[in-house]
Amino acid sequence: MSAPTAPATTTETHGPRRAWAAVSVLAVVGTLNYADRFLPAVLAEPIREELALTDTALGVINGFGFLVVYALVGIPIARISDRGAYGLVISGCLSLWGVMTMLGGAVQSGFQLALTRVGVAIGEAGSTPAAHAYVARNFAPERRAAPLAVITLAIPLASAASLIGGGLLAQALGWRTAFLVMGALSVVFVPVVLAVVGRRQRPVIESVAAEQVSANWWDILRKPSYLAIVAGAASISVAGYALTTFAPAFLMRARGMSLGEVGLQYGIASGVTGILGLIVVGKVADRLSAADPRWLLWLVAAMTATLIPFSTLGFLVDSSTLAVCFIALSYVVGTAYMAPSIAAIQRLVPAEQRATASAIFLFFSAILGSVGPLVTGLISDTLKADLGTMSLGRALLCVVPLMHLVAIGCYLLASRRYVREIVD
Protein backbone atom coordinates (compact mmCIF):
# COMPACT_ATOMS: atom_id res chain seq x y z
CA MET A 1 0.00 0.00 0.00
CA SER A 2 1.50 3.34 -0.98
CA ALA A 3 1.62 6.20 1.49
CA PRO A 4 -0.36 9.37 0.78
CA THR A 5 1.58 12.17 -0.81
CA ALA A 6 2.90 14.64 1.78
CA PRO A 7 4.79 17.87 1.29
CA ALA A 8 8.48 17.14 1.27
CA THR A 9 9.51 20.44 2.85
CA THR A 10 7.64 23.32 4.39
CA THR A 11 8.88 26.75 5.34
CA GLU A 12 7.95 28.77 8.41
CA THR A 13 5.52 27.18 10.86
CA HIS A 14 2.30 25.28 10.29
CA GLY A 15 -0.93 27.22 10.72
CA PRO A 16 -3.04 26.66 13.84
CA ARG A 17 -5.48 24.26 12.15
CA ARG A 18 -2.81 22.01 10.69
CA ALA A 19 -0.64 22.23 13.82
CA TRP A 20 -3.51 21.05 16.03
CA ALA A 21 -4.39 18.32 13.52
CA ALA A 22 -0.78 17.15 13.73
CA VAL A 23 -0.92 17.26 17.52
CA SER A 24 -3.98 14.99 17.40
CA VAL A 25 -2.11 12.55 15.16
CA LEU A 26 0.94 12.71 17.43
CA ALA A 27 -1.31 11.91 20.39
CA VAL A 28 -2.43 8.74 18.59
CA VAL A 29 1.20 7.89 17.79
CA GLY A 30 2.08 8.40 21.43
CA THR A 31 -0.80 6.17 22.46
CA LEU A 32 0.48 3.40 20.20
CA ASN A 33 4.00 4.05 21.52
CA TYR A 34 3.08 3.63 25.16
CA ALA A 35 0.57 0.85 24.52
CA ASP A 36 3.29 -1.28 22.93
CA ARG A 37 5.62 -0.32 25.79
CA PHE A 38 3.11 -1.14 28.53
CA LEU A 39 1.84 -4.39 27.00
CA PRO A 40 4.43 -6.78 28.55
CA ALA A 41 3.73 -5.25 31.98
CA VAL A 42 -0.02 -5.74 31.57
CA LEU A 43 0.55 -9.35 30.54
CA ALA A 44 3.40 -9.94 33.01
CA GLU A 45 1.70 -12.78 34.89
CA PRO A 46 0.86 -15.05 31.91
CA ILE A 47 4.25 -14.25 30.34
CA ARG A 48 6.06 -15.00 33.61
CA GLU A 49 4.27 -18.30 34.01
CA GLU A 50 4.76 -19.52 30.43
CA LEU A 51 8.40 -18.40 30.11
CA ALA A 52 9.31 -19.22 33.76
CA LEU A 53 10.60 -15.75 34.66
CA THR A 54 11.32 -14.18 38.06
CA ASP A 55 10.23 -10.67 39.12
CA THR A 56 13.83 -9.53 38.69
CA ALA A 57 13.84 -10.83 35.11
CA LEU A 58 10.58 -9.00 34.42
CA GLY A 59 12.10 -5.84 35.88
CA VAL A 60 15.08 -6.14 33.54
CA ILE A 61 13.09 -6.98 30.40
CA ASN A 62 10.22 -4.52 30.88
CA GLY A 63 12.18 -1.86 32.73
CA PHE A 64 15.95 -1.67 33.05
CA GLY A 65 17.03 -3.25 29.75
CA PHE A 66 14.31 -1.57 27.69
CA LEU A 67 14.91 1.88 29.14
CA VAL A 68 18.71 1.79 28.87
CA VAL A 69 18.47 1.10 25.13
CA TYR A 70 15.68 3.69 24.82
CA ALA A 71 17.89 6.28 26.48
CA LEU A 72 21.08 5.58 24.53
CA VAL A 73 19.60 5.83 21.03
CA GLY A 74 17.26 8.75 21.75
CA ILE A 75 19.82 11.55 21.47
CA PRO A 76 21.30 10.50 18.07
CA ILE A 77 17.81 10.19 16.57
CA ALA A 78 16.83 13.55 18.09
CA ARG A 79 19.72 15.22 16.24
CA ILE A 80 18.01 14.17 13.00
CA SER A 81 14.70 15.57 14.24
CA ASP A 82 16.38 18.92 14.98
CA ARG A 83 16.97 19.23 11.24
CA GLY A 84 13.20 19.39 10.77
CA ALA A 85 12.58 15.75 9.76
CA TYR A 86 9.80 15.30 12.30
CA GLY A 87 7.45 13.22 10.16
CA LEU A 88 10.17 11.01 8.69
CA VAL A 89 11.62 10.21 12.10
CA ILE A 90 8.24 9.51 13.72
CA SER A 91 6.94 7.33 10.88
CA GLY A 92 10.18 5.33 10.74
CA CYS A 93 10.14 4.77 14.48
CA LEU A 94 6.46 3.81 14.39
CA SER A 95 7.15 1.13 11.77
CA LEU A 96 10.06 -0.35 13.72
CA TRP A 97 8.39 -0.66 17.11
CA GLY A 98 5.21 -2.04 15.54
CA VAL A 99 7.07 -4.83 13.76
CA MET A 100 9.13 -5.69 16.84
CA THR A 101 6.01 -5.84 19.02
CA MET A 102 4.47 -8.29 16.58
CA LEU A 103 7.60 -10.45 16.75
CA GLY A 104 7.24 -10.47 20.53
CA GLY A 105 4.23 -12.71 20.10
CA ALA A 106 6.43 -15.47 18.68
CA VAL A 107 9.16 -15.65 21.36
CA GLN A 108 9.97 -18.90 23.13
CA SER A 109 12.21 -17.62 25.94
CA GLY A 110 12.90 -14.64 28.14
CA PHE A 111 16.03 -13.85 26.13
CA GLN A 112 14.09 -13.74 22.86
CA LEU A 113 11.49 -11.48 24.47
CA ALA A 114 14.28 -9.18 25.65
CA LEU A 115 15.66 -8.95 22.10
CA THR A 116 12.28 -7.90 20.70
CA ARG A 117 11.96 -5.30 23.45
CA VAL A 118 15.34 -3.87 22.41
CA GLY A 119 13.91 -3.35 18.94
CA VAL A 120 10.80 -1.72 20.38
CA ALA A 121 12.99 0.56 22.52
CA ILE A 122 15.01 1.71 19.51
CA GLY A 123 11.83 2.51 17.61
CA GLU A 124 10.14 4.34 20.45
CA ALA A 125 13.23 6.35 21.42
CA GLY A 126 13.03 8.78 18.52
CA SER A 127 9.31 9.46 18.41
CA THR A 128 8.73 11.49 21.58
CA PRO A 129 11.58 14.04 21.17
CA ALA A 130 10.51 14.62 17.56
CA ALA A 131 6.92 15.26 18.68
CA HIS A 132 8.11 17.69 21.37
CA ALA A 133 10.26 19.53 18.83
CA TYR A 134 7.32 19.77 16.43
CA VAL A 135 5.23 21.46 19.13
CA ALA A 136 8.04 23.86 20.03
CA ARG A 137 8.47 24.72 16.34
CA ASN A 138 4.79 25.38 15.64
CA PHE A 139 3.42 26.87 18.89
CA ALA A 140 4.39 30.04 20.79
CA PRO A 141 6.25 29.49 24.10
CA GLU A 142 3.29 30.52 26.28
CA ARG A 143 0.96 28.16 24.36
CA ARG A 144 3.02 24.95 24.41
CA ALA A 145 1.83 23.30 27.62
CA ALA A 146 -1.65 22.60 26.19
CA PRO A 147 -0.52 20.77 22.98
CA LEU A 148 2.16 18.97 24.98
CA ALA A 149 -0.55 17.90 27.42
CA VAL A 150 -2.65 16.59 24.51
CA ILE A 151 0.31 14.56 23.25
CA THR A 152 0.97 13.34 26.77
CA LEU A 153 -2.64 12.14 26.93
CA ALA A 154 -1.09 9.20 25.10
CA ILE A 155 0.18 7.84 28.42
CA PRO A 156 -3.17 7.32 30.19
CA LEU A 157 -4.89 6.45 26.91
CA ALA A 158 -2.24 3.84 26.17
CA SER A 159 -2.42 2.52 29.71
CA ALA A 160 -6.17 2.10 29.37
CA ALA A 161 -5.89 0.62 25.87
CA SER A 162 -3.21 -1.88 26.81
CA LEU A 163 -4.91 -2.83 30.07
CA ILE A 164 -8.43 -3.12 28.70
CA GLY A 165 -7.72 -4.21 25.13
CA GLY A 166 -4.57 -6.21 25.81
CA GLY A 167 -5.93 -7.74 29.01
CA LEU A 168 -9.26 -8.84 27.59
CA LEU A 169 -7.71 -9.95 24.29
CA ALA A 170 -5.07 -11.98 26.10
CA GLN A 171 -7.65 -13.56 28.39
CA ALA A 172 -9.73 -14.59 25.37
CA LEU A 173 -7.07 -15.48 22.80
CA GLY A 174 -3.74 -15.54 24.64
CA TRP A 175 -0.98 -12.99 25.25
CA ARG A 176 0.75 -13.79 21.94
CA THR A 177 -2.28 -12.68 19.94
CA ALA A 178 -2.39 -9.46 21.96
CA PHE A 179 1.20 -8.68 20.90
CA LEU A 180 0.39 -9.35 17.25
CA VAL A 181 -2.71 -7.13 17.17
CA MET A 182 -1.17 -4.20 19.08
CA GLY A 183 1.95 -4.18 16.91
CA ALA A 184 -0.07 -4.30 13.69
CA LEU A 185 -2.06 -1.19 14.72
CA SER A 186 1.19 0.81 14.84
CA VAL A 187 2.31 -0.28 11.39
CA VAL A 188 -0.95 0.60 9.65
CA PHE A 189 -0.95 4.14 11.12
CA VAL A 190 2.31 5.18 9.39
CA PRO A 191 0.68 6.70 6.26
CA VAL A 192 -1.50 8.95 8.42
CA VAL A 193 1.59 10.43 10.09
CA LEU A 194 3.21 11.22 6.76
CA ALA A 195 0.01 12.78 5.41
CA VAL A 196 -0.76 15.07 8.35
CA VAL A 197 2.58 15.89 9.99
CA GLY A 198 4.45 15.95 6.69
CA ARG A 199 7.90 14.59 6.04
CA ARG A 200 9.94 17.57 7.21
CA GLN A 201 10.05 21.28 7.90
CA ARG A 202 12.96 23.48 6.99
CA PRO A 203 15.40 23.74 9.94
CA VAL A 204 15.17 26.98 11.91
CA ILE A 205 18.22 29.23 11.72
CA GLU A 206 17.65 32.04 14.14
CA SER A 207 20.85 34.04 13.99
CA VAL A 208 24.59 33.61 13.74
CA ALA A 209 25.00 34.95 17.27
CA ALA A 210 22.52 32.48 18.69
CA GLU A 211 24.21 29.61 16.91
CA GLN A 212 27.59 30.65 18.28
CA VAL A 213 26.29 31.01 21.84
CA SER A 214 24.68 27.55 21.87
CA ALA A 215 26.75 25.64 19.38
CA ASN A 216 27.08 22.52 21.50
CA TRP A 217 24.11 20.44 22.58
CA TRP A 218 25.75 19.63 25.91
CA ASP A 219 25.68 23.30 26.94
CA ILE A 220 22.23 22.65 28.38
CA LEU A 221 23.86 20.45 31.03
CA ARG A 222 25.54 23.55 32.48
CA LYS A 223 22.21 25.04 33.53
CA PRO A 224 21.36 24.16 37.15
CA SER A 225 17.62 24.57 36.62
CA TYR A 226 17.66 22.09 33.73
CA LEU A 227 19.60 19.55 35.79
CA ALA A 228 17.19 19.93 38.70
CA ILE A 229 14.18 19.44 36.40
CA VAL A 230 15.82 16.32 34.96
CA ALA A 231 16.52 15.00 38.47
CA GLY A 232 12.91 15.60 39.50
CA ALA A 233 11.55 13.96 36.38
CA ALA A 234 13.91 11.01 36.81
CA SER A 235 12.65 10.53 40.37
CA ILE A 236 9.08 10.48 39.12
CA SER A 237 10.17 8.03 36.42
CA VAL A 238 11.67 5.65 38.97
CA ALA A 239 8.29 5.49 40.71
CA GLY A 240 6.29 5.55 37.49
CA TYR A 241 8.15 2.75 35.72
CA ALA A 242 8.02 0.59 38.85
CA LEU A 243 4.27 1.18 39.02
CA THR A 244 3.75 0.56 35.31
CA THR A 245 5.78 -2.66 35.36
CA PHE A 246 4.31 -4.24 38.48
CA ALA A 247 0.93 -2.68 39.39
CA PRO A 248 -1.14 -5.17 37.33
CA ALA A 249 0.83 -8.11 38.75
CA PHE A 250 0.37 -6.73 42.30
CA LEU A 251 -3.39 -6.49 41.87
CA MET A 252 -3.56 -10.05 40.55
CA ARG A 253 -1.32 -11.61 43.20
CA ALA A 254 -2.12 -9.65 46.34
CA ARG A 255 -5.74 -8.68 45.68
CA GLY A 256 -6.89 -11.82 43.85
CA MET A 257 -8.06 -10.10 40.67
CA SER A 258 -8.14 -11.86 37.30
CA LEU A 259 -6.33 -10.52 34.23
CA GLY A 260 -9.63 -9.39 32.75
CA GLU A 261 -10.69 -7.66 35.98
CA VAL A 262 -7.39 -5.83 36.27
CA GLY A 263 -7.55 -4.83 32.62
CA LEU A 264 -11.08 -3.48 32.87
CA GLN A 265 -11.09 -1.89 36.34
CA TYR A 266 -7.54 -0.58 36.56
CA GLY A 267 -7.55 0.31 32.86
CA ILE A 268 -10.65 2.51 33.23
CA ALA A 269 -9.51 4.03 36.54
CA SER A 270 -5.99 4.90 35.40
CA GLY A 271 -7.25 6.14 32.03
CA VAL A 272 -9.88 8.45 33.53
CA THR A 273 -7.66 9.86 36.28
CA GLY A 274 -4.70 10.23 33.95
CA ILE A 275 -6.68 12.07 31.27
CA LEU A 276 -8.38 14.40 33.74
CA GLY A 277 -5.07 15.09 35.46
CA LEU A 278 -3.36 15.95 32.20
CA ILE A 279 -6.15 18.23 30.98
CA VAL A 280 -6.35 20.12 34.27
CA VAL A 281 -2.60 20.42 34.74
CA GLY A 282 -2.04 21.44 31.10
CA LYS A 283 -4.64 24.21 31.18
CA VAL A 284 -3.58 25.49 34.59
CA ALA A 285 0.08 25.41 33.57
CA ASP A 286 -0.54 27.55 30.48
CA ARG A 287 -2.61 30.06 32.43
CA LEU A 288 -0.29 30.43 35.43
CA SER A 289 2.98 30.29 33.48
CA ALA A 290 1.87 33.25 31.36
CA ALA A 291 2.22 35.34 34.52
CA ASP A 292 5.25 33.52 35.98
CA PRO A 293 7.01 30.67 34.11
CA ARG A 294 8.09 29.11 37.41
CA TRP A 295 4.53 27.84 37.80
CA LEU A 296 5.47 25.11 35.31
CA LEU A 297 7.69 23.72 38.09
CA TRP A 298 5.67 24.69 41.17
CA LEU A 299 2.60 22.99 39.72
CA VAL A 300 4.40 19.65 39.38
CA ALA A 301 5.65 19.87 42.96
CA ALA A 302 2.18 20.75 44.31
CA MET A 303 0.47 17.97 42.36
CA THR A 304 2.98 15.35 43.51
CA ALA A 305 2.66 16.42 47.15
CA THR A 306 -1.13 16.21 46.96
CA LEU A 307 -1.08 12.65 45.61
CA ILE A 308 1.62 11.12 47.85
CA PRO A 309 -0.96 9.74 50.35
CA PHE A 310 -2.52 7.68 47.56
CA SER A 311 0.94 6.44 46.49
CA THR A 312 1.19 4.94 49.98
CA LEU A 313 -2.35 3.74 50.70
CA GLY A 314 -2.67 1.94 47.36
CA PHE A 315 -0.38 -0.85 48.61
CA LEU A 316 -1.76 -1.03 52.16
CA VAL A 317 -5.56 -1.23 51.83
CA ASP A 318 -7.18 -4.67 51.72
CA SER A 319 -10.03 -3.72 49.39
CA SER A 320 -9.26 -4.41 45.74
CA THR A 321 -11.56 -1.56 44.69
CA LEU A 322 -9.76 0.97 46.89
CA ALA A 323 -6.39 -0.37 45.81
CA VAL A 324 -7.31 0.15 42.15
CA CYS A 325 -8.56 3.70 42.82
CA PHE A 326 -5.57 4.75 44.94
CA ILE A 327 -2.97 3.30 42.58
CA ALA A 328 -4.73 5.00 39.66
CA LEU A 329 -4.53 8.35 41.50
CA SER A 330 -0.84 7.75 42.17
CA TYR A 331 -0.43 7.04 38.45
CA VAL A 332 -1.51 10.64 37.70
CA VAL A 333 1.88 11.91 38.91
CA GLY A 334 3.68 9.83 36.29
CA THR A 335 1.60 11.30 33.46
CA ALA A 336 0.70 14.88 34.34
CA TYR A 337 4.26 15.98 35.18
CA MET A 338 5.43 15.56 31.61
CA ALA A 339 3.72 18.47 29.80
CA PRO A 340 4.80 21.28 32.16
CA SER A 341 8.27 19.76 32.47
CA ILE A 342 8.81 19.62 28.71
CA ALA A 343 7.34 23.12 28.30
CA ALA A 344 9.80 24.32 30.93
CA ILE A 345 12.93 22.82 29.36
CA GLN A 346 11.94 23.96 25.84
CA ARG A 347 12.33 27.54 27.11
CA LEU A 348 15.91 26.90 28.21
CA VAL A 349 17.30 26.19 24.72
CA PRO A 350 17.25 27.79 21.24
CA ALA A 351 14.96 26.41 18.54
CA GLU A 352 17.58 24.25 16.83
CA GLN A 353 18.23 22.26 20.03
CA ARG A 354 14.71 21.55 21.27
CA ALA A 355 14.45 17.91 20.20
CA THR A 356 17.92 17.30 21.62
CA ALA A 357 16.95 18.95 24.93
CA SER A 358 13.91 16.66 25.12
CA ALA A 359 16.02 13.63 24.24
CA ILE A 360 18.57 14.43 26.97
CA PHE A 361 15.69 14.92 29.39
CA LEU A 362 14.22 11.54 28.38
CA PHE A 363 17.71 9.96 28.41
CA PHE A 364 18.30 10.68 32.08
CA SER A 365 14.66 9.99 32.97
CA ALA A 366 14.93 6.60 31.28
CA ILE A 367 18.40 5.67 32.58
CA LEU A 368 17.60 6.59 36.16
CA GLY A 369 13.96 5.53 35.86
CA SER A 370 15.03 2.07 34.74
CA VAL A 371 16.31 1.47 38.26
CA GLY A 372 12.71 1.47 39.51
CA PRO A 373 11.52 -1.84 38.01
CA LEU A 374 14.90 -3.50 38.67
CA VAL A 375 15.04 -2.52 42.35
CA THR A 376 11.36 -3.31 42.85
CA GLY A 377 11.84 -6.77 41.34
CA LEU A 378 14.92 -7.43 43.48
CA ILE A 379 13.16 -6.35 46.69
CA SER A 380 10.12 -8.45 45.82
CA ASP A 381 12.19 -11.57 45.14
CA THR A 382 14.15 -11.00 48.39
CA LEU A 383 10.99 -10.67 50.49
CA LYS A 384 9.04 -13.43 48.76
CA ALA A 385 10.19 -16.18 51.14
CA ASP A 386 8.81 -14.27 54.14
CA LEU A 387 5.85 -12.37 52.67
CA GLY A 388 4.72 -14.58 49.78
CA THR A 389 2.25 -12.81 47.49
CA MET A 390 2.53 -9.60 49.58
CA SER A 391 6.21 -9.11 48.73
CA LEU A 392 5.53 -7.16 45.54
CA GLY A 393 3.30 -4.67 47.36
CA ARG A 394 5.96 -4.05 50.01
CA ALA A 395 8.55 -3.53 47.29
CA LEU A 396 6.38 -0.93 45.55
CA LEU A 397 5.75 0.76 48.91
CA CYS A 398 9.51 1.11 49.38
CA VAL A 399 9.99 2.76 45.99
CA VAL A 400 7.00 4.85 44.89
CA PRO A 401 6.28 7.30 47.76
CA LEU A 402 9.97 7.88 48.50
CA MET A 403 10.80 8.87 44.93
CA HIS A 404 7.82 11.22 44.81
CA LEU A 405 9.22 13.04 47.85
CA VAL A 406 12.60 13.39 46.15
CA ALA A 407 10.91 14.78 43.03
CA ILE A 408 9.16 17.53 44.99
CA GLY A 409 12.48 18.78 46.33
CA CYS A 410 14.08 18.78 42.87
CA TYR A 411 11.30 20.81 41.21
CA LEU A 412 11.33 23.39 43.99
CA LEU A 413 15.11 23.65 43.65
CA ALA A 414 14.81 24.12 39.87
CA SER A 415 12.42 27.04 40.30
CA ARG A 416 15.06 29.10 42.15
CA ARG A 417 17.19 29.83 39.04
CA TYR A 418 14.77 29.01 36.24
CA VAL A 419 13.77 32.55 35.20
CA ARG A 420 17.40 33.70 34.86
CA GLU A 421 18.24 30.81 32.53
CA ILE A 422 15.33 31.13 30.07
CA VAL A 423 16.36 31.58 26.42
CA ASP A 424 12.96 31.55 24.69
C-alpha positions in Angstrom: 0.0 0.0 0.0 1.5 3.3 -1.0 1.6 6.2 1.5 -0.4 9.4 0.8 1.6 12.2 -0.8 2.9 14.6 1.8 4.8 17.9 1.3 8.5 17.1 1.3 9.5 20.4 2.8 7.6 23.3 4.4 8.9 26.7 5.3 8.0 28.8 8.4 5.5 27.2 10.9 2.3 25.3 10.3 -0.9 27.2 10.7 -3.0 26.7 13.8 -5.5 24.3 12.1 -2.8 22.0 10.7 -0.6 22.2 13.8 -3.5 21.1 16.0 -4.4 18.3 13.5 -0.8 17.1 13.7 -0.9 17.3 17.5 -4.0 15.0 17.4 -2.1 12.5 15.2 0.9 12.7 17.4 -1.3 11.9 20.4 -2.4 8.7 18.6 1.2 7.9 17.8 2.1 8.4 21.4 -0.8 6.2 22.5 0.5 3.4 20.2 4.0 4.1 21.5 3.1 3.6 25.2 0.6 0.9 24.5 3.3 -1.3 22.9 5.6 -0.3 25.8 3.1 -1.1 28.5 1.8 -4.4 27.0 4.4 -6.8 28.6 3.7 -5.3 32.0 0.0 -5.7 31.6 0.6 -9.3 30.5 3.4 -9.9 33.0 1.7 -12.8 34.9 0.9 -15.0 31.9 4.3 -14.2 30.3 6.1 -15.0 33.6 4.3 -18.3 34.0 4.8 -19.5 30.4 8.4 -18.4 30.1 9.3 -19.2 33.8 10.6 -15.8 34.7 11.3 -14.2 38.1 10.2 -10.7 39.1 13.8 -9.5 38.7 13.8 -10.8 35.1 10.6 -9.0 34.4 12.1 -5.8 35.9 15.1 -6.1 33.5 13.1 -7.0 30.4 10.2 -4.5 30.9 12.2 -1.9 32.7 15.9 -1.7 33.0 17.0 -3.2 29.7 14.3 -1.6 27.7 14.9 1.9 29.1 18.7 1.8 28.9 18.5 1.1 25.1 15.7 3.7 24.8 17.9 6.3 26.5 21.1 5.6 24.5 19.6 5.8 21.0 17.3 8.7 21.7 19.8 11.5 21.5 21.3 10.5 18.1 17.8 10.2 16.6 16.8 13.6 18.1 19.7 15.2 16.2 18.0 14.2 13.0 14.7 15.6 14.2 16.4 18.9 15.0 17.0 19.2 11.2 13.2 19.4 10.8 12.6 15.8 9.8 9.8 15.3 12.3 7.4 13.2 10.2 10.2 11.0 8.7 11.6 10.2 12.1 8.2 9.5 13.7 6.9 7.3 10.9 10.2 5.3 10.7 10.1 4.8 14.5 6.5 3.8 14.4 7.2 1.1 11.8 10.1 -0.4 13.7 8.4 -0.7 17.1 5.2 -2.0 15.5 7.1 -4.8 13.8 9.1 -5.7 16.8 6.0 -5.8 19.0 4.5 -8.3 16.6 7.6 -10.4 16.7 7.2 -10.5 20.5 4.2 -12.7 20.1 6.4 -15.5 18.7 9.2 -15.7 21.4 10.0 -18.9 23.1 12.2 -17.6 25.9 12.9 -14.6 28.1 16.0 -13.9 26.1 14.1 -13.7 22.9 11.5 -11.5 24.5 14.3 -9.2 25.7 15.7 -8.9 22.1 12.3 -7.9 20.7 12.0 -5.3 23.5 15.3 -3.9 22.4 13.9 -3.3 18.9 10.8 -1.7 20.4 13.0 0.6 22.5 15.0 1.7 19.5 11.8 2.5 17.6 10.1 4.3 20.4 13.2 6.4 21.4 13.0 8.8 18.5 9.3 9.5 18.4 8.7 11.5 21.6 11.6 14.0 21.2 10.5 14.6 17.6 6.9 15.3 18.7 8.1 17.7 21.4 10.3 19.5 18.8 7.3 19.8 16.4 5.2 21.5 19.1 8.0 23.9 20.0 8.5 24.7 16.3 4.8 25.4 15.6 3.4 26.9 18.9 4.4 30.0 20.8 6.2 29.5 24.1 3.3 30.5 26.3 1.0 28.2 24.4 3.0 25.0 24.4 1.8 23.3 27.6 -1.6 22.6 26.2 -0.5 20.8 23.0 2.2 19.0 25.0 -0.6 17.9 27.4 -2.7 16.6 24.5 0.3 14.6 23.3 1.0 13.3 26.8 -2.6 12.1 26.9 -1.1 9.2 25.1 0.2 7.8 28.4 -3.2 7.3 30.2 -4.9 6.5 26.9 -2.2 3.8 26.2 -2.4 2.5 29.7 -6.2 2.1 29.4 -5.9 0.6 25.9 -3.2 -1.9 26.8 -4.9 -2.8 30.1 -8.4 -3.1 28.7 -7.7 -4.2 25.1 -4.6 -6.2 25.8 -5.9 -7.7 29.0 -9.3 -8.8 27.6 -7.7 -10.0 24.3 -5.1 -12.0 26.1 -7.6 -13.6 28.4 -9.7 -14.6 25.4 -7.1 -15.5 22.8 -3.7 -15.5 24.6 -1.0 -13.0 25.3 0.8 -13.8 21.9 -2.3 -12.7 19.9 -2.4 -9.5 22.0 1.2 -8.7 20.9 0.4 -9.3 17.2 -2.7 -7.1 17.2 -1.2 -4.2 19.1 1.9 -4.2 16.9 -0.1 -4.3 13.7 -2.1 -1.2 14.7 1.2 0.8 14.8 2.3 -0.3 11.4 -1.0 0.6 9.6 -0.9 4.1 11.1 2.3 5.2 9.4 0.7 6.7 6.3 -1.5 9.0 8.4 1.6 10.4 10.1 3.2 11.2 6.8 0.0 12.8 5.4 -0.8 15.1 8.4 2.6 15.9 10.0 4.4 16.0 6.7 7.9 14.6 6.0 9.9 17.6 7.2 10.0 21.3 7.9 13.0 23.5 7.0 15.4 23.7 9.9 15.2 27.0 11.9 18.2 29.2 11.7 17.6 32.0 14.1 20.8 34.0 14.0 24.6 33.6 13.7 25.0 35.0 17.3 22.5 32.5 18.7 24.2 29.6 16.9 27.6 30.7 18.3 26.3 31.0 21.8 24.7 27.6 21.9 26.7 25.6 19.4 27.1 22.5 21.5 24.1 20.4 22.6 25.7 19.6 25.9 25.7 23.3 26.9 22.2 22.6 28.4 23.9 20.5 31.0 25.5 23.5 32.5 22.2 25.0 33.5 21.4 24.2 37.2 17.6 24.6 36.6 17.7 22.1 33.7 19.6 19.6 35.8 17.2 19.9 38.7 14.2 19.4 36.4 15.8 16.3 35.0 16.5 15.0 38.5 12.9 15.6 39.5 11.5 14.0 36.4 13.9 11.0 36.8 12.6 10.5 40.4 9.1 10.5 39.1 10.2 8.0 36.4 11.7 5.6 39.0 8.3 5.5 40.7 6.3 5.6 37.5 8.1 2.7 35.7 8.0 0.6 38.9 4.3 1.2 39.0 3.7 0.6 35.3 5.8 -2.7 35.4 4.3 -4.2 38.5 0.9 -2.7 39.4 -1.1 -5.2 37.3 0.8 -8.1 38.8 0.4 -6.7 42.3 -3.4 -6.5 41.9 -3.6 -10.0 40.5 -1.3 -11.6 43.2 -2.1 -9.6 46.3 -5.7 -8.7 45.7 -6.9 -11.8 43.9 -8.1 -10.1 40.7 -8.1 -11.9 37.3 -6.3 -10.5 34.2 -9.6 -9.4 32.7 -10.7 -7.7 36.0 -7.4 -5.8 36.3 -7.5 -4.8 32.6 -11.1 -3.5 32.9 -11.1 -1.9 36.3 -7.5 -0.6 36.6 -7.6 0.3 32.9 -10.6 2.5 33.2 -9.5 4.0 36.5 -6.0 4.9 35.4 -7.2 6.1 32.0 -9.9 8.5 33.5 -7.7 9.9 36.3 -4.7 10.2 33.9 -6.7 12.1 31.3 -8.4 14.4 33.7 -5.1 15.1 35.5 -3.4 15.9 32.2 -6.1 18.2 31.0 -6.4 20.1 34.3 -2.6 20.4 34.7 -2.0 21.4 31.1 -4.6 24.2 31.2 -3.6 25.5 34.6 0.1 25.4 33.6 -0.5 27.5 30.5 -2.6 30.1 32.4 -0.3 30.4 35.4 3.0 30.3 33.5 1.9 33.3 31.4 2.2 35.3 34.5 5.2 33.5 36.0 7.0 30.7 34.1 8.1 29.1 37.4 4.5 27.8 37.8 5.5 25.1 35.3 7.7 23.7 38.1 5.7 24.7 41.2 2.6 23.0 39.7 4.4 19.6 39.4 5.7 19.9 43.0 2.2 20.8 44.3 0.5 18.0 42.4 3.0 15.4 43.5 2.7 16.4 47.2 -1.1 16.2 47.0 -1.1 12.7 45.6 1.6 11.1 47.9 -1.0 9.7 50.3 -2.5 7.7 47.6 0.9 6.4 46.5 1.2 4.9 50.0 -2.3 3.7 50.7 -2.7 1.9 47.4 -0.4 -0.8 48.6 -1.8 -1.0 52.2 -5.6 -1.2 51.8 -7.2 -4.7 51.7 -10.0 -3.7 49.4 -9.3 -4.4 45.7 -11.6 -1.6 44.7 -9.8 1.0 46.9 -6.4 -0.4 45.8 -7.3 0.1 42.2 -8.6 3.7 42.8 -5.6 4.8 44.9 -3.0 3.3 42.6 -4.7 5.0 39.7 -4.5 8.3 41.5 -0.8 7.7 42.2 -0.4 7.0 38.5 -1.5 10.6 37.7 1.9 11.9 38.9 3.7 9.8 36.3 1.6 11.3 33.5 0.7 14.9 34.3 4.3 16.0 35.2 5.4 15.6 31.6 3.7 18.5 29.8 4.8 21.3 32.2 8.3 19.8 32.5 8.8 19.6 28.7 7.3 23.1 28.3 9.8 24.3 30.9 12.9 22.8 29.4 11.9 24.0 25.8 12.3 27.5 27.1 15.9 26.9 28.2 17.3 26.2 24.7 17.3 27.8 21.2 15.0 26.4 18.5 17.6 24.3 16.8 18.2 22.3 20.0 14.7 21.5 21.3 14.5 17.9 20.2 17.9 17.3 21.6 17.0 19.0 24.9 13.9 16.7 25.1 16.0 13.6 24.2 18.6 14.4 27.0 15.7 14.9 29.4 14.2 11.5 28.4 17.7 10.0 28.4 18.3 10.7 32.1 14.7 10.0 33.0 14.9 6.6 31.3 18.4 5.7 32.6 17.6 6.6 36.2 14.0 5.5 35.9 15.0 2.1 34.7 16.3 1.5 38.3 12.7 1.5 39.5 11.5 -1.8 38.0 14.9 -3.5 38.7 15.0 -2.5 42.4 11.4 -3.3 42.8 11.8 -6.8 41.3 14.9 -7.4 43.5 13.2 -6.3 46.7 10.1 -8.5 45.8 12.2 -11.6 45.1 14.1 -11.0 48.4 11.0 -10.7 50.5 9.0 -13.4 48.8 10.2 -16.2 51.1 8.8 -14.3 54.1 5.9 -12.4 52.7 4.7 -14.6 49.8 2.2 -12.8 47.5 2.5 -9.6 49.6 6.2 -9.1 48.7 5.5 -7.2 45.5 3.3 -4.7 47.4 6.0 -4.1 50.0 8.6 -3.5 47.3 6.4 -0.9 45.6 5.7 0.8 48.9 9.5 1.1 49.4 10.0 2.8 46.0 7.0 4.9 44.9 6.3 7.3 47.8 10.0 7.9 48.5 10.8 8.9 44.9 7.8 11.2 44.8 9.2 13.0 47.8 12.6 13.4 46.2 10.9 14.8 43.0 9.2 17.5 45.0 12.5 18.8 46.3 14.1 18.8 42.9 11.3 20.8 41.2 11.3 23.4 44.0 15.1 23.7 43.6 14.8 24.1 39.9 12.4 27.0 40.3 15.1 29.1 42.2 17.2 29.8 39.0 14.8 29.0 36.2 13.8 32.5 35.2 17.4 33.7 34.9 18.2 30.8 32.5 15.3 31.1 30.1 16.4 31.6 26.4 13.0 31.6 24.7 
